[in-house]
Amino acid sequence: MKARKVASLLLAVLAVSLPARAETTLSADAYRDKLYGMWMGEMIGNYAGRPVEGYTARGGLGYAVNWSGATTTATWDGDDDTCFELLNSDILNANPDPNSAQIGQEWGTHIAADSFYIANRQARGLMTRGVTPPQTGSITSNIHWSAIDSQITTESLGGLAPGDRQRAADLAGRFGSVTNDGFAVHAAQFYAAMYSAAATDSDIESVVDKGLAVVPHTSRTYQIITDVRDWYQQDKADGLLDWRATQTKVYDKYCGSGSFGRYGGWIESSVNTAMTTLAVLYGQGDFKKTVEIGVGAGFDADCNPATAGGLVGMIKGYSGLPSDLTSQCGPNYQADSSLRNMQTLRTIPAIIDGLQQATEQQIVLAGGSVTGSGASRIYHLPEDVVAAPLEKPDPTGPKGLVGQWRARGGTVSVSASVEKRNAAIDADNLDGIIDGITDVTYNGHRAYSTYDSNSTQPAGGDFYQLNFSQSVVFDKVVFYEGDYAYGNINAWPWADAARGGFFTNLTVEVRSGGVFRPAGHLQLSEALDSNSPYQTLEMLFDPAFGDAVRIRGAAGGSQEFTTILELEAYGAITLPGDCNLDGVVGTGDLALMAGHWSATDANWYQGDFNGDGVVGTGDLALMAGNWNWSNSAAPPAGNPVPEPASFALMLAGAAWAASRRRERSDAMHP
């Protein structure tokens, strides 16, 4: 009893001493109006931009929104902007916390194969081949992993997690990874977090900042959003809000001369994230102005105003949207026929019922609660705490022998079958294959390409080569492949012919004495796969001494070119003749060499320093150039390099001693 009194007293003290956290509550009826505004804001924004979808121009489009065409009193027809939002709502109502595999199962049930476009289409096609999420959106599976798909199909998930940005980001990440990877998924999470924040915050700039909190700072998405935000703030400070000037800055840096060739066309994630952010900020909460900017900025000009319009609709609610538009909004919605095994024709109120039901389940699942009944229900929201997102900073330099040799003051250069050295374009910057960057899912870097408009590859195929200023020992290279190219944007990698980007076979060669020779006993960590871009191949082989190593093979595709992100080499930094890797070329190495004199198919550690396959006099010459007596029992004064005749006598003596040891061993172990 006494212990319980002490505990009660302690709790009372804590309750007084700790600052009280104000509970965030929402009226269910008021929030329904927000969900209605979100849905119809997306629909109107989508309709407003459909006539100019895919149009691009530096400085924006010269197009005025036809507001009479942005609404319909008939049945609204959905495309990928809203069809997936409807499906996601149904999935969460059936299972409030689905894992990736379960989302994939729902896709198989409700989305027809060969339907929709870009990354969505690729993901569904991969499922027919047995690939499951999130691998269906991975950079190594989905050729459109960096496209816009995930961010235009998941933003409403933020509306289902009001005031809980972490839950919104987690849901968008889970659903978005079905189709995309890296910075494209970060864009989806940014949108969802903004929608979540907009449930309780009506300040546009604050909503953008809150959305940005879920994005890794090392992501290309973070960079492009902060650029737009900073340019907007500068305009605001100058008293001149010119969205077209900022659109021009985005265009130049991310599409034009400052883009390093990383722009992936009007369907890519990054530039569309910028245009949506542009519309949200420069629209300043005005629905029509926001949509007009989203359309006028161009690129995916129906998706961007749909997202921006939906966000403003969430903030203002349906009751706060322009009455001249809402008075022309019909009550029915027809989803695309690609959706199946579900009710595709619904009333808008029925859709909002589904969204609100899913919202209440998410609130409870996240630790909040719903009290009361009917229209007087109250949502008690969980605390809005955002965890630090996973970061992937770029490496400071290359790994393996390249980094080690440079750290010692040595130099390493690169060669290739097709050499381009334009540092302003990733795909034309051969020196970039030793910059250490092997993961491009965050930074958006592009792979080097041997594409040169010549559809015939060089004699002997493509090669990529590392040249060292002094010979080292090589025993492994790691090849980081790049992306593949297709003529048709909706091509199936496993069925349609590629233009190029990959090897059809591959070998390793080491240069010694000015001659390249095949590496012995080569083993690849996995088979080459022309259906899987961005493969990472470890290539192990017998240790070989030389001053250069290269990978070489036949280039695939109709235009016969290959791509590469990075080429790493591994082994040891030592001198010709240092068989035992003690850092000194001396009598200990000579003894090892003697045991294999005249042996064929030998390795450097057996005495074949020049890589000709034989331990012989040519290797002695290399050894003599690095000779050191320091590991000898009685080194001569001055440590002279042995004369050739002395070398021969020493070798003969070492060979005789080695043979005597073998004879004694044979006698002891018949």
HELIX and SHEET records of a PDB file:
HELIX    1   1 LYS A    2  SER A   17  1                                  16    
HELIX    2   2 ALA A   28  GLY A   49  1                                  22    
HELIX    3   3 ARG A   50  VAL A   52  5                                   3    
HELIX    4   4 TRP A   67  GLY A   69  5                                   3    
HELIX    5   5 ASP A   80  ALA A   94  1                                  15    
HELIX    6   6 SER A  100  HIS A  110  1                                  11    
HELIX    7   7 ILE A  118  THR A  128  1                                  11    
HELIX    8   8 GLN A  135  GLY A  137  5                                   3    
HELIX    9   9 ASP A  149  THR A  153  1                                   5    
HELIX   10  10 SER A  156  GLY A  159  1                                   4    
HELIX   11  11 ARG A  165  GLY A  176  1                                  12    
HELIX   12  12 GLY A  182  ALA A  198  1                                  17    
HELIX   13  13 ILE A  204  LEU A  212  1                                   9    
HELIX   14  14 ARG A  220  ASP A  238  1                                  19    
HELIX   15  15 TRP A  243  TYR A  254  1                                  12    
HELIX   16  16 SER A  269  GLY A  283  1                                  15    
HELIX   17  17 PHE A  287  GLY A  296  1                                  10    
HELIX   18  18 CYS A  303  LYS A  316  1                                  14    
HELIX   19  19 TYR A  318  GLY A  320  5                                   3    
HELIX   20  20 SER A  323  THR A  326  1                                   4    
HELIX   21  21 ILE A  348  LEU A  365  1                                  18    
HELIX   22  22 GLY A  374  SER A  376  5                                   3    
HELIX   23  23 GLY A  400  ALA A  407  1                                   8    
HELIX   24  24 ASP A  426  ASP A  428  5                                   3    
HELIX   25  25 LEU A  430  ILE A  434  5                                   5    
HELIX   26  26 THR A  587  ALA A  594  1                                   8    
HELIX   27  27 TRP A  604  GLN A  606  5                                   3    
HELIX   28  28 THR A  617  ALA A  624  1                                   8    
HELIX   29  29 PRO A  644  MET A  668  1                                  25    
SHEET    1   A 3 THR A  24  SER A  27  0                                        
SHEET    2   A 3 ILE A 378  LEU A 381 -1                                        
SHEET    3   A 3 SER A 369  THR A 371 -1                                        
SHEET    1   B 3 TRP A  76  ASP A  77  0                                        
SHEET    2   B 3 ASN A 332  GLN A 334  1                                        
SHEET    3   B 3 LEU A 345  THR A 347 -1                                        
SHEET    1   C 5 VAL A 412  ALA A 416  0                                        
SHEET    2   C 5 ASP A 462  GLU A 481 -1                                        
SHEET    3   C 5 THR A 536  GLY A 553 -1                                        
SHEET    4   C 5 THR A 507  SER A 512 -1                                        
SHEET    5   C 5 VAL A 515  PRO A 518 -1                                        
SHEET    1   D 4 VAL A 412  ALA A 416  0                                        
SHEET    2   D 4 ASP A 462  GLU A 481 -1                                        
SHEET    3   D 4 THR A 563  ALA A 572 -1                                        
SHEET    4   D 4 TYR A 448  SER A 449 -1                                        
SHEET    1   E 4 VAL A 412  ALA A 416  0                                        
SHEET    2   E 4 ASP A 462  GLU A 481 -1                                        
SHEET    3   E 4 THR A 536  GLY A 553 -1                                        
SHEET    4   E 4 GLN A 523  LEU A 524 -1                                        
END                                                                             
